[in-house]
Amino acid sequence: MASLKNVRHEKFAQCVASGLSGADAYRQAAEYSGKQADGNAANWMKRPGVRERIEEQMGPGFPAKDFFP
């Protein structure tokens, strides 16, 4: 899969794949400092392509079922 068209979604996927929590990845990608980062990160995880991009970046041995609810 090529990088995501939305630059913020791509940065979010890269941050999660590098080990940041969803909320921390959202804060960094969206330059957001509010209290709703957890919920916003969960919404971004549901976006088409984002989860797949994270799985791709983490490699074939990545246990997606253990990481994503």
N, C-alpha and C positions, 0 to 999 in steps of 0.2 A: 504494500500500500504506500502510495506517495504521502508526503506530508499533508496535513489537513489544510483546507483552504483558509479557514479562520485562524489567524496567527495566534490569538489568545488560546484557542482550543489546542493548538499544536504545542504551545509552551506548557499548558496545563498537563497534557499527556506526557511530555518529556519530564516534567517535574515529578509526576506520580511514578513514572517508570524509574526515575533515579532514586526513589525511596521516600519522598516527602508524603505526608498525609494528604488526603484529598483537600482538606481545608487549607493547609499551608500552600499546596500547589495552586489552589484557587486564588489565595491572597497574592501570590507572586505573579501569576499569569494575568490576573485582572487588575493588579495594583489596587487591591481592595483592603480596607482595614476595618470593615464593619463586623458586626457580631453574627451575621448570617452566612458566613463562609462555608460552614458544614452543609447547610441545605443547598446553597448554590453549587457547591462541588458535586453533591449527589445529583443535581439536575444536569450538570455537564457530563457526568458519567453516563447518563441515559441518552445523550445526544448521539445521533447516528455517526459512527466512525470513531468516536473518541475512545471507547472501550477497546475496540479492535486495534486502534493505533497504540494504545498502552501495551496490550498483549504482544503486538509485533515488536515493540521496542525492548520488551523484557526478555524476549527470546523463547525458543521452543520448550524449554524445561519449566516454564512459568506455570504454576498451578492456578489458573484463572478462577476455578471454582472456590478456592480457598481465599482469594483476594476480594472478589466481587460478591456482594450479597445476591 
